[in-house]
């Protein structure tokens, strides 16, 4: 495995399919005394979800934290919005909503 592949694997987050809990290696698991920086693949064999108690086999790889959401083959469609991270999409959506409200309120200033 190359160094870049190992670094990418280190950032992978895993989501519990039962309750939606997301294990992030950067944070670890304080409930089970798992230190920050522990990869999901390095968790103890008896580790379970801290929320619902599901086994590690109930977790699904979500990939790194700041990657565009969706399937890789669809990232080139659209007007470039598909390549935005979830945080950037939130800023775009709520920013345009706020601008729309400001525009609507400014109409009250017309006489």
N, C-alpha and C positions, 0 to 999 in steps of 0.2 A: 504494500500500500504506500502511495506517495505521501509526502509531508502535507501537501495541500488537501488530499483526501482525508488524512487523519484529522487535520484541523477542522474540515467541514463536518466530519462525523462528531467531533467534540461539541459542536454547536447545535446538534440535532435535539429537538424537543420531542417528547412523547406524550400523547393524550390518552387518558383512560376512556375506553369506549363505553364504559358503564355509567360514569358520573361526569366526565368532562374535565377532570383534574389534569393539569399539564405539568409534567415533570420537566424542569429546566435545569440542566447541568450547572449553569452559572450560580444557581441558588441552592441546589442540593435539597435535602429533606430534613428539616429540623425536628420533625416529629419522631423520626427513626434514627436520629443522630448521623445522617449521611452528610459529610462535609461538602461545601461548594466545590465545584470542579469535578465531581464524580460522574463519569459517563453512565448512561443508562445501561449499557452492556456490562459495566463493572459493578452494578448493584448486587448485594448479597442474594443468594438463591431464594431465601425465604421472604424477600422484600415484597410488600403489598402496598396498594394504593392507600395513602394516608386519609383519604376521605371515605371511600366505600369498602376498602379491604380487598379489592380485586387483585388477582395475581398479575405478575408482570407480563404474562402472555396476553392480557386483555388490553395492552397498550399499543397504540399505532404511531409510527414515526411521522412527525409533522414537518421535519426538516428544520433548518436554522430559523432563528427568530425574525430576522429582518429580510425575509425573502418575499417576493410577490406571491400572493395566494392564487391558487388555481393550477391547472395542468400546464406543464411546460410547453406543449405543442400549441396552446392557445394564446400564449403571451404576445405574439406578433399581430394579433387581430385588434381591431378597434383603432382608436386615435392615440394610442400610447397609454391609455388608462390601465390596461391589463398588466403593465410592468410596475405599477405602483405598489408599494408595501401597504399592509393594512392601515398603518398609521398615516401614511400619505393620503390614502383614500378617505379616511375620516376627516382630515383637514380639508380636502377638496369638497366633500359633501357638506360638512357643517359650515365651512367658510362660505360656500355659495348660498346656503340657506340663510346665514346671517346677512349677507349682502342683499338678498332678496327682501328680507324683512326691513332692512334699512331703506331700501329703495321704496318699498310700499309705504313706510312711515313718512318718507320725504314728500310723498304726494299730498299729504295733509297740509304742507306748507304752500302749495299752489293756491292762488286766489282767482 
